[in-house]
Amino acid sequence: MSIQFRASVAVIAAFSTVSTESAPTGTSVETLIPLIISSHSQPAQIGWSPHLAALVGILALALLGGVLAARNRFDEQDTLVAESEPRSEEFLTDRERVQQLVRENGGRMKQSRIVDSVDWSKAKVSRLLAELEEEGRVTKLRLGRENLVCLPGHEPTASQSPEKPKSE
């Protein structure tokens, strides 16, 4: 026998639970070695079956999906609360938008600034202001080469006609 084989037999015999006393008489250690090796040759296995592993994986994915869905729902509620105030610009007509813009700027605004504030052409703004002036909703005053658009009651004092003194 080789030295490696004898060392293996000695280790197996020392740590083996199989004793030569329980073996039939007339058997030697050399005949018991294949029995000992075959009984200890299987690696230790965890008692998990593929079905159990799949079930654990599915439960982990379901838990992760639930956490992500809950997080998204809370994020949506936060954005809904922040956007609960309706945007008034979305529901305004063009005329109302021009009037609101002038109102937000103190009741007076140059026509060129109105054109810069909205994404409309100069012609469209001029046409809207002419319609609003005909209806009496705004007043257009010529200042040199520009127009000053004013809401009623916000005209400069120099542009108002002087009051006639009462005749006695």
Secondary structure, 3 states (H helix, E strand, C coil): CCHHHHHHHHHHHHHCCCCCCCCCCCCCHHHHHHHHHHHHCCCCCCCCCHHHHHHHHHHHHHHHHHHHHHHHHHHHHHHHHHCCCCCHHHHCCHHHHHHHHHHHCCCEEEHHHHHHHCCCCHHHHHHHHHHHHHHCCCEEEEECCEEEEECCCCCCHHHCCCCCCCCC
